[in-house]
Amino acid sequence: MHRFYQMFVTPGLFNDWSLIKEWGGVGSPGTVRKEWFETQEEAIVAGNKICTAKCKKGYRALRAEN
């Protein structure tokens, strides 16, 4: 089964930061969850920990170009 997991770090409305996570099967709607952090660095560190764990399970990291 082909699955995906994607994450975004984005600023919030109240001077906070969000780590937005979405996962599911390719071709179907994914599940979305948000976590809030006080700083951008905290959100990035949390995202990197998740990325490391997912890569150990066989996911491949792809970077979006800005």
N, C-alpha and C positions, 0 to 999 in steps of 0.2 A: 504494500500500500504506500502511495506517495503522500507524504505529509509535509506541512510547512510550519514554521515558527518564525514570526518576525517581531521586532521590537523597535520602538521609536522613543527618543527622549525629547520632550517638548516643554516649553514654559507654560505655567498655569496662569490663572487670572489673579491669584492672590499672592504674587511674588514667590511662588513655589515652582517645583518641577515635577513632571509626570514621566513615568516609564510606562508606555503603552505596549502591551503584549497581545499578540494575536496568534492563534494556532488552530490547526485542523487539517482535514484532508484536502488535497489539491482538487479544485473543481467544486468544492462545497463551501458554504459560509463558515467562517471561523468563529471561535470563541474569543472575545475581547475582554481583557482585564486591565485596570490601571492601578498603579501604585504611586503615591505622592511622596516627594522628598523636599527637604528644605533647600538643598543646593543642587546645581547641575552635576557637580562632581559625584555626589552620593548616588544620583540616578544612574550615572554612567558606570560606576563601580558595581552597582546591583545588576545592571544589564550585562556587564562583562562576566560576572559570576554565572549568570544563567547561560550565556553563550558558551562558556567553558564546559559546563555540565552537558549542554545539548550536543556539543562537538564530540564529547566522549561517547554519546549514545548513537553517533553516526550521522548527525546533521552536518551540513557543510555551511560555513560562514560565507555570506555574500555581502558586499558593502554597496550601498546605494551611492551613486555619484551625485554631488550637488551641482 
